[in-house]
Amino acid sequence: MTPIASMAKFEDDLLTWAETDKVFNLLLRGELINSKMFEEFLQKSVAEHWKSFDKNKPSPI
């Protein structure tokens, strides 16, 4: 069984055990937290990358 299939089976089992609305909200909240963390990581990486560039000097092409 692939990891995705096992996760899908676990989620299906979980939905039968708990109220669908609560599980949906928890999964959505987790996804939103992960997205926000990823966004902050990308912003920090881009800001760090841009520090090495001189904005007044044209870049060689």
PyRosetta script that sets phi, psi and omega in degrees:
from pyrosetta import init, pose_from_sequence

init()
pose = pose_from_sequence("MTPIASMAKFEDDLLTWAETDKVFNLLLRGELINSKMFEEFLQKSVAEHWKSFDKNKPSPI")
pose.set_psi(1, 131.5)
pose.set_omega(1, -179.8)
pose.set_phi(2, -73.1)
pose.set_psi(2, 158.6)
pose.set_omega(2, 179.4)
pose.set_phi(3, -58.8)
pose.set_psi(3, -37.9)
pose.set_omega(3, -180.0)
pose.set_phi(4, -67.6)
pose.set_psi(4, -40.5)
pose.set_omega(4, 179.0)
pose.set_phi(5, -65.9)
pose.set_psi(5, -39.3)
pose.set_omega(5, 179.3)
pose.set_phi(6, -68.6)
pose.set_psi(6, -36.7)
pose.set_omega(6, 176.4)
pose.set_phi(7, -66.2)
pose.set_psi(7, -39.6)
pose.set_omega(7, 179.1)
pose.set_phi(8, -64.9)
pose.set_psi(8, -41.3)
pose.set_omega(8, 178.0)
pose.set_phi(9, -64.3)
pose.set_psi(9, -43.4)
pose.set_omega(9, 178.2)
pose.set_phi(10, -60.7)
pose.set_psi(10, -43.1)
pose.set_omega(10, 179.0)
pose.set_phi(11, -63.8)
pose.set_psi(11, -41.9)
pose.set_omega(11, 178.0)
pose.set_phi(12, -62.1)
pose.set_psi(12, -42.3)
pose.set_omega(12, 177.5)
pose.set_phi(13, -64.4)
pose.set_psi(13, -40.6)
pose.set_omega(13, -179.1)
pose.set_phi(14, -64.7)
pose.set_psi(14, -39.0)
pose.set_omega(14, -179.5)
pose.set_phi(15, -64.8)
pose.set_psi(15, -30.7)
pose.set_omega(15, 178.4)
pose.set_phi(16, -76.1)
pose.set_psi(16, -23.7)
pose.set_omega(16, -178.2)
pose.set_phi(17, -86.6)
pose.set_psi(17, -30.5)
pose.set_omega(17, -174.8)
pose.set_phi(18, -118.9)
pose.set_psi(18, 171.8)
pose.set_omega(18, 176.7)
pose.set_phi(19, -71.4)
pose.set_psi(19, 134.3)
pose.set_omega(19, -175.7)
pose.set_phi(20, -59.6)
pose.set_psi(20, -40.1)
pose.set_omega(20, -176.6)
pose.set_phi(21, -63.5)
pose.set_psi(21, -43.0)
pose.set_omega(21, -179.4)
pose.set_phi(22, -66.5)
pose.set_psi(22, -43.8)
pose.set_omega(22, -179.9)
pose.set_phi(23, -63.9)
pose.set_psi(23, -43.0)
pose.set_omega(23, 179.3)
pose.set_phi(24, -59.5)
pose.set_psi(24, -45.3)
pose.set_omega(24, -179.6)
pose.set_phi(25, -64.4)
pose.set_psi(25, -39.7)
pose.set_omega(25, 178.0)
pose.set_phi(26, -65.3)
pose.set_psi(26, -43.8)
pose.set_omega(26, 178.4)
pose.set_phi(27, -64.6)
pose.set_psi(27, -41.2)
pose.set_omega(27, 178.8)
pose.set_phi(28, -64.0)
pose.set_psi(28, -43.9)
pose.set_omega(28, 179.1)
pose.set_phi(29, -61.7)
pose.set_psi(29, -43.1)
pose.set_omega(29, 177.7)
pose.set_phi(30, -62.0)
pose.set_psi(30, -41.2)
pose.set_omega(30, 178.6)
pose.set_phi(31, -65.0)
pose.set_psi(31, -40.6)
pose.set_omega(31, 178.7)
pose.set_phi(32, -65.7)
pose.set_psi(32, -39.1)
pose.set_omega(32, 177.9)
pose.set_phi(33, -64.3)
pose.set_psi(33, -45.5)
pose.set_omega(33, 178.5)
pose.set_phi(34, -62.0)
pose.set_psi(34, -40.9)
pose.set_omega(34, 179.4)
pose.set_phi(35, -63.7)
pose.set_psi(35, -43.1)
pose.set_omega(35, 179.9)
pose.set_phi(36, -64.9)
pose.set_psi(36, -41.7)
pose.set_omega(36, 178.2)
pose.set_phi(37, -63.0)
pose.set_psi(37, -41.4)
pose.set_omega(37, 179.2)
pose.set_phi(38, -65.5)
pose.set_psi(38, -41.8)
pose.set_omega(38, 178.7)
pose.set_phi(39, -61.3)
pose.set_psi(39, -45.1)
pose.set_omega(39, 178.9)
pose.set_phi(40, -64.0)
pose.set_psi(40, -38.5)
pose.set_omega(40, 177.3)
pose.set_phi(41, -62.7)
pose.set_psi(41, -44.6)
pose.set_omega(41, 179.4)
pose.set_phi(42, -64.4)
pose.set_psi(42, -42.4)
pose.set_omega(42, 179.1)
pose.set_phi(43, -62.0)
pose.set_psi(43, -42.1)
pose.set_omega(43, 178.9)
pose.set_phi(44, -65.5)
pose.set_psi(44, -42.4)
pose.set_omega(44, 180.0)
pose.set_phi(45, -64.2)
pose.set_psi(45, -43.2)
pose.set_omega(45, 180.0)
pose.set_phi(46, -66.4)
pose.set_psi(46, -42.9)
pose.set_omega(46, 178.9)
pose.set_phi(47, -61.5)
pose.set_psi(47, -41.2)
pose.set_omega(47, 178.4)
pose.set_phi(48, -65.7)
pose.set_psi(48, -39.6)
pose.set_omega(48, -180.0)
pose.set_phi(49, -65.4)
pose.set_psi(49, -40.8)
pose.set_omega(49, -177.4)
pose.set_phi(50, -71.5)
pose.set_psi(50, -17.7)
pose.set_omega(50, 179.3)
pose.set_phi(51, -62.1)
pose.set_psi(51, -28.6)
pose.set_omega(51, -177.0)
pose.set_phi(52, -81.8)
pose.set_psi(52, -4.6)
pose.set_omega(52, -178.6)
pose.set_phi(53, -99.8)
pose.set_psi(53, 140.1)
pose.set_omega(53, 173.1)
pose.set_phi(54, -95.8)
pose.set_psi(54, 114.5)
pose.set_omega(54, -174.5)
pose.set_phi(55, -72.3)
pose.set_psi(55, -18.5)
pose.set_omega(55, 179.6)
pose.set_phi(56, -88.8)
pose.set_psi(56, -9.5)
pose.set_omega(56, -178.1)
pose.set_phi(57, -109.2)
pose.set_psi(57, 129.2)
pose.set_omega(57, 179.4)
pose.set_phi(58, -68.2)
pose.set_psi(58, 146.7)
pose.set_omega(58, -180.0)
pose.set_phi(59, -84.9)
pose.set_psi(59, 143.4)
pose.set_omega(59, 178.3)
pose.set_phi(60, -72.8)
pose.set_psi(60, 137.2)
pose.set_omega(60, 179.5)
pose.set_phi(61, -117.0)
pose.dump_pdb("model.pdb")
